[in-house]
Amino acid sequence: MTETSLRALALVCSLKPSSMPSSSQLLAEQVLEALARHGADGEAVRIADHDVRPGVAVDMGDGDAWPSIRERVVEADILVLATPIWLGHPSSLAQRVLERLDAELSETDDEGRPRMFGKVAAVCVVGNEDGAHKVAADLFQGLDDVGFSLAPHASTYWTGEAMHGSDYQDLDSAPEAVASTTATLAANAAHLARALRAAPYPA
């Protein structure tokens, strides 16, 4: 990794495993593609594929998959949290990720800063109802609490018409407004990540 290259990680909190198509996965991959145009290499992890145990510790033991996922979070400069809307809220897996990240409040770097200081977060939301702003706000607060920084326009989203069965993955292409918002998210997140690398928060 060069001095100016960045690492991005998307945690996809669809309730579906990777064997099933997911609109959350699709939008997360589009964000990673946009970030790649700004020098950020990335990967997506589908949380439903892993046995992430409930709890608020770094390692809940007994086969808990979170420690290996956490290693990727620690290595990343940019964390993208992708979730569907269910009953007007982020998915239960998105909430679980936030709960596991809560353990980072007691983790520090070599300078004594909270472990997630200096990392940038962004959010992707999909659903067939209104509420993307509310879901993003819920995730933003949790991510901020554990130390992530948010660039301007740190979310991208798509919601279909209420009470209809259309999915983002069913569209022929990303609507212009979604594509534009995704591009802005990527540009701003990469810019902020480089700025924080060059000038870290004070210890």
C-alpha positions in Angstrom: 0.0 0.0 0.0 1.4 3.4 -1.0 1.4 6.4 1.2 -1.6 7.8 -0.6 -3.6 4.6 -1.1 -6.5 3.8 1.1 -8.2 0.7 2.3 -12.0 0.4 2.4 -14.2 -2.3 4.0 -18.0 -2.7 3.4 -19.9 -4.6 6.1 -23.1 -5.7 4.4 -25.9 -6.2 6.9 -28.5 -7.8 4.7 -30.4 -10.6 6.5 -29.6 -12.8 3.4 -26.5 -14.9 3.1 -24.2 -14.6 0.0 -26.1 -17.4 -1.7 -29.0 -15.0 -2.2 -28.9 -11.7 -4.2 -29.0 -8.5 -2.1 -29.7 -4.9 -2.9 -27.6 -3.9 0.1 -24.7 -5.8 -1.3 -25.2 -4.2 -4.8 -25.2 -0.6 -3.4 -22.2 -1.4 -1.2 -20.3 -2.7 -4.2 -21.1 0.4 -6.2 -19.7 2.5 -3.3 -16.5 0.4 -3.3 -16.2 0.9 -7.1 -16.6 4.6 -6.6 -14.0 4.6 -3.8 -11.6 2.7 -6.1 -11.6 5.7 -8.4 -10.2 7.7 -5.5 -7.4 5.2 -4.8 -9.2 3.1 -2.1 -9.0 -0.7 -2.5 -11.8 -2.4 -0.8 -13.8 -5.6 -0.1 -17.3 -6.4 1.1 -18.1 -8.8 3.9 -21.7 -10.2 4.2 -22.3 -10.4 8.0 -25.0 -13.0 7.6 -22.3 -15.4 6.3 -20.5 -15.3 9.7 -21.3 -16.3 13.2 -21.0 -12.8 14.8 -22.1 -13.4 18.4 -24.2 -10.9 20.3 -22.4 -8.8 22.9 -20.3 -5.7 23.4 -16.8 -7.3 23.7 -14.0 -7.5 21.2 -14.2 -11.3 21.4 -17.2 -13.2 22.7 -15.4 -16.5 22.5 -16.8 -19.9 21.5 -16.3 -19.6 17.7 -17.2 -15.9 17.5 -16.4 -14.6 14.0 -16.2 -10.9 15.0 -12.5 -10.9 15.9 -11.4 -11.7 12.4 -13.9 -9.2 10.9 -12.7 -6.6 13.4 -9.1 -7.1 12.2 -10.3 -5.9 8.8 -12.0 -3.0 10.3 -8.8 -2.0 12.1 -6.8 -2.3 8.9 -9.3 -0.1 7.0 -9.3 3.6 6.5 -12.9 3.8 5.5 -15.8 1.6 6.8 -19.0 1.4 4.8 -22.0 0.0 6.7 -24.8 -1.2 4.3 -28.2 -2.1 5.6 -31.8 -2.6 4.4 -34.7 -0.9 6.1 -36.9 -3.3 8.1 -39.9 -1.9 9.9 -38.4 1.5 9.6 -35.1 0.6 11.3 -31.6 -0.7 10.3 -31.4 -4.5 10.1 -30.8 -6.4 13.3 -27.3 -7.3 11.9 -26.5 -3.6 11.5 -27.4 -3.1 15.1 -25.3 -6.1 16.1 -22.3 -4.6 14.2 -22.7 -1.3 16.2 -23.0 -3.3 19.4 -19.7 -5.1 18.7 -18.0 -1.8 17.7 -19.1 -0.5 21.1 -16.1 -2.5 22.5 -13.8 -0.1 20.7 -14.6 2.6 23.3 -12.1 0.9 25.6 -9.5 0.2 22.9 -6.7 2.7 22.2 -3.9 3.2 19.8 -0.2 3.7 20.6 -0.8 7.4 21.3 -3.8 6.7 23.7 -6.5 7.7 21.2 -9.7 5.7 20.8 -8.9 2.9 18.3 -11.4 4.1 15.7 -10.2 7.8 15.7 -8.8 8.6 12.3 -11.1 6.2 10.5 -13.9 7.4 8.2 -17.4 5.9 8.0 -20.1 6.0 5.4 -23.6 4.4 5.1 -25.7 2.7 2.4 -29.4 2.2 2.9 -31.9 0.4 0.7 -35.6 -0.4 1.2 -39.1 -0.3 -0.2 -40.4 2.4 2.1 -39.5 5.8 3.3 -37.0 6.2 6.2 -33.5 6.2 4.7 -32.6 9.5 6.4 -33.8 8.1 9.8 -31.9 4.9 9.3 -28.7 6.7 8.3 -29.0 9.0 11.3 -29.3 6.0 13.7 -26.1 4.5 12.2 -24.3 7.8 12.1 -24.8 8.4 15.8 -23.5 4.9 16.7 -20.5 5.2 14.4 -19.7 8.7 15.8 -20.0 7.4 19.3 -17.2 4.8 18.8 -14.9 7.3 17.1 -15.5 7.2 13.3 -15.5 10.5 11.4 -18.2 11.4 8.9 -17.5 13.4 5.7 -20.2 15.6 4.2 -22.9 13.6 2.4 -21.7 10.4 4.1 -24.7 8.3 3.0 -26.2 7.1 -0.2 -29.6 5.4 -0.4 -32.5 4.2 -2.6 -36.0 3.6 -1.5 -38.8 2.2 -3.7 -42.4 3.2 -3.7 -44.2 2.4 -0.4 -46.0 -0.9 -0.3 -44.6 -2.1 -3.5 -42.2 -5.0 -4.1 -39.5 -3.4 -6.2 -35.9 -3.8 -5.2 -32.8 -1.8 -6.0 -31.2 -4.9 -7.5 -34.1 -5.1 -10.0 -33.3 -1.8 -11.6 -31.4 -1.8 -15.0 -28.9 0.7 -13.6 -28.5 3.1 -10.7 -30.7 6.1 -10.9 -28.8 9.3 -11.7 -29.5 10.8 -8.2 -28.2 7.6 -6.5 -25.1 7.4 -8.7 -24.3 11.1 -8.1 -24.8 10.8 -4.3 -22.6 7.6 -4.3 -19.9 9.5 -6.2 -20.0 12.4 -3.8 -19.8 10.0 -0.8 -16.7 8.3 -2.2 -14.9 11.5 -3.1 -15.5 13.1 0.3 -14.8 10.0 2.3 -11.5 9.4 0.5 -10.6 13.1 1.0 -11.3 13.0 4.7 -9.4 9.7 5.2 -6.3 11.2 3.6 -6.7 14.4 5.6 -6.9 12.4 8.8 -3.9 10.3 7.9 -1.8 13.5 7.2 -3.1 15.3 10.4 -4.3 12.8 13.0 -6.6 13.9 15.9 -4.6 15.0 18.9 -3.7 12.3 21.5 
